């Protein structure tokens, strides 16, 4: 088998990883082999490493390709978050309708009669709560955040009291720690004092689509070193609260070279 020939850029990346303890961010471009680079970094030392991947398919693919490494793991951020939540709160029930059920109960108690208008407002409120869960890192969903969300997500039809309802539903959802939805898998490890696993290295792929809660969860791992890879031109998850100019934000947040 022919030995792989690495580009000069890849060689520089690998030498930086091996010769320093600096946090690294890689501004990749289409076809640059960013995932191949980060998977190669996995094999450059024997220290406990977390490889945070974008989805379950990427996780299974990486687990099949990467060599075994002591005290190391490949997780999606949701999978990692779920593990952290269970290690902190014990057994939990995953319910994708959690927020929807909270909203229906609140509307029933407060408004009684069900109508087309209330159904439309419930749908709008559910969308706004989902956005709030992605951008509020436990310091409170402020009115400024709310206004920013409205400006970015122009499909949301604001109604009188939407901000108040969003805060109320968010608070009720946060109180229910034994029933979680997919966003709670990321949010709860950030807003609560949770039991995090320990890793020396954290490798993050597709970070151009990180939202503030995902970035905060990665930061709370308190790893010795982070290597983050993404392509800002491929950011497609603004509707999930992905940060504008996320690569620059993450570079500053993690003090990357």
Number of C-alpha atoms within 10 A of each C-alpha: 3 4 5 6 8 11 10 9 9 19 13 12 18 17 12 15 19 13 8 10 12 17 20 21 24 20 17 18 13 10 6 14 12 20 18 11 17 21 18 13 18 22 14 12 12 14 15 17 24 25 25 24 23 18 14 15 10 17 18 14 11 18 14 10 9 13 11 13 14 10 14 19 17 21 22 21 22 21 19 21 26 23 18 20 27 17 14 17 12 11 12 15 12 15 13 14 13 17 21 18 13 17 25 15 13 17 18 13 10 9 11 11 9 11 10 8 8 16 13 13 20 19 14 18 25 22 19 23 24 19 24 24 24 22 24 20 22 14 7 14 19 13 12 9 15 19 12 11 18 16 11 12 17 9 10 16 13 14 11 8 9 18 18 10 19 22 19 15 19 22 13 14 20 17 10 12 19 13 16 23 18 17 20 26 21 27 27 24 27 22 18 14 11 17 15 18 14 16 19 17 24 26 22 23 24 21 25 27 25 27 22 20 25 24 23 20 21 22 16 13 18 16 18 13 20 25 22 25 22 24 20 19 12 13 19 11 13 15 13 19 23 23 21 15 13 21 24 15 16 21 16 12 12 19 13 17 12
